[in-house]
């Protein structure tokens, strides 16, 4: 299957929701991770990404406007040793805790389900980037919108191809309620520097609904990590 451009996959879609992309840069020497969030309500849009010692967390841009922190305040990215965890919710900590106790990505997510925000029942999407650049992706969602059944799907990529990544997001598009993502993660092109690629993803997202984006590149030989944060409410900042 031919990899799509970011613009082809995200452009024209007003609301893919939250998204995870894992893959390899063009030269093949670096693993790439991108996580973005979008929002339709004032509460969801009132967020920024801030750096932590082991990744990032979400934070209210204006605390006085925060009406309900549940499901929107969490740590999307945690670096655990040589492994990087990325999710759209507090299952980041579930995965980390299972790894600490000898478990794995799959066993951790078998203990979780979709988010309790009916009638949407937002899928939980998760990713795990391994030291060699291989990665896992997962989505936990209702079966056809029926919360009586949780459908857990896992995808494993043991050889990331240079210039290719896989993107999964929570929703197919806008709606009432918004429909969940369907099918396998989409193969997309990964081109340019980390700064260029982060900007390409950001520009492909709907200008009204995009909120924040985090991008990371890890040199697979040296282990050096560079990151980029773009927040709608503040200027982007480069971190080492």
N, C-alpha and C positions, 0 to 999 in steps of 0.2 A: 504494500500500500504506500502510495506516494505521500510524503510529509506535506502538510499544509503550511502556509504562512500564518503567522499570528493574526494578521489582518483578516485573512480568509475565515479563520475559526471564530474570532471574537468580534470583528467589525460587523456592524449591523445588528448585533444581538444586544438589546437594551439592558438585559439583566441575566448574565450567566451566574450571578451571585458571588460566591467565594471560589477561588480556583487554586490548584496546585499544579506546578509544572516541574518535572525532574528530567534531566538529560545530560548531554555532553556538549561542550563548546565545539566550534568549528575545527580547531586544531587537534581536538581529542585529548588534550592534556588536562582539562579541567572539567569537573562536574558542576552542573548548574542547577539551581533551585530558585523557583519564583513562587510567591504566595501573594494573592491579592484579595481584597474584600470590597464589596459594594454595598449600597444601602438605599432603600426607598423611604423609610421613615426617618424622622428627625433623630430619633434615638440611635438608629443604626448608622446614620451618617455622622453623628457626633463622636467620631473616633480618630485616633492617630496610632501609628506604630511607634514604639520607643524601644531603644536598645537595652538589653539586659546583659549580664555577664555570660549567659549561656544561650543567647538568642534574641528574641523580641517578645514583647507583650503588647496587648491593646490597652488603650487608656482613653478616657473621656477627654475630648478637646476642650469642652466647657463643662466642668463638673456640675454646674448649676442646672444644666439641661438634661442630665442623665436621669431617666425615669425608671429604668429597669436594667441592672447590670448583668442579669442572667443571660447566658448564651452569647453575649457580645464582648465580655471582658474575660480574657484568657491569655495563655502563652501559645501563640501559633507555632513558634519554632524553639526547639531546645537542642543544643549540642550536647550529646552524651558520649564522652570519650571521642572515638573516631567516627561515631555515627551521628547523623542529623535527623531529627524527627520534625515533621511539619504536619499540622492538622488544622481544621477549622473550628476547633473547640477544646474543651478540657480533656479530651482523650489524648492530647499530647502528654499529659502527666500520667495517664493510665499506661501508655506505651512505655514511657521512661521507667515507671515503677516495675513493670513486668520485666523489662530488660535487666534492671538492677537485681531482681530476684530469680534470674535464670530463665525467664520466659522469653517469648519472642513477639514479633509484630502481630502475627495472626492470633495467638492465644490472648493477647491483650484485647484485641477488638472483638473477640468472641464474647467478651463480657459487656459490650456496649451495644446500643441501638441508635437509631435516628434521633434527632432532637425532638423534645416534647412540645413542639410549637404548632399543634394542630390548628387549622386544617392543612397547614403546609407540610409539617413533619420534615423539616429540612434534613437532607442527607448529611451524615458525617463522612467527610473525606479525609484521608490520611495518607502520608507518604513516609518512607524510610530510605535515606540515602546512605549506602554502605561505604566503607573506606576505599574499596576498589572501584567505586563509581556505579556499581549495580544498584538497583533500587526496586522498591515495592510501592504499589499504590492500592488503595482500597476505598470502597464506598459502602456505607450502611444505609439502607433506605427501605421505605415501605414497599410492599409488593403491589404495584398498581395503585398506590394511594391508600391502601387499606392498612391501618396501623396494627391490625391483628397479626400481621406477619412481617418480620424483619428479614430483608434480603441482604446477605453479606457477600460482597464480591471482592476478590483479591486478584491482583495482577502483579506478576514478577518479571523483571527484566534483568537478565544476568549478563548482558553485554550491551552497554549503552553505545550507540553508534555516533561517531563524530558529527556534530551539527544537527543532531536530532534529539528531541525531547518528547515526553508524553504529558498531555494536559488533561486534567479532569476537573470539572466544576460542579457546583451543587445543582444548578438548574439548567434546563434546556433553553429557557428564555423567560420573558415576562408572562404574567397571567394571573388569574384569580381563582383558586390558588396557583402559585407558580409551579410548573411541572418539573419533576426531578430529572436529573441527567440520566440518559440512557445509553447503553452500549459500552464499548471499551474506551479507555483513555485515547485521546486523539493524538496521532503523531504529528508534530509540528517542527518547523525549521528553527534552529537556534543559530543566530548569526550576529557577528559583531562583538564588540567588547561588552563587558557586563553593563556598563553605563548605557551603551547603545541599545542592548537588548531590553533592559529594564524600561527604557523610554518607549521602545516599540510596543511592548505589552501595554504600558500605561496609555499610550495614544490610541490603541485599539479598543480600549474600554470606553463605554458610554460616558460622556463628559458629565452628565447630570448625576449618574449613579455611582461612579467610581469614588472610592474613599481613600484607600491606602494600598501600597505595594511594597513588598520586600523582595530583594534579589540577592543571591549569593553565588559566588564561584569559589570552588575549592580546588587548588592545584593537587592533583592526585599523586604527584611525586614528592613534593615538599610538605604537603598538608596545609599550606598557607591559605587563609580564607579572606576574601574581600567581600564586602556587602554594600548594599545600597538601599535606602529607604526613601520612598516618595509618599508624602502625605498631602492630601488635597488642601488642608487648612494651614499647612506650613511649608516652607521651602525644603526641598530634599537635602539630606545631609549624607556625606560620605563617611563611612567608618572603616577603620583598618581591621 
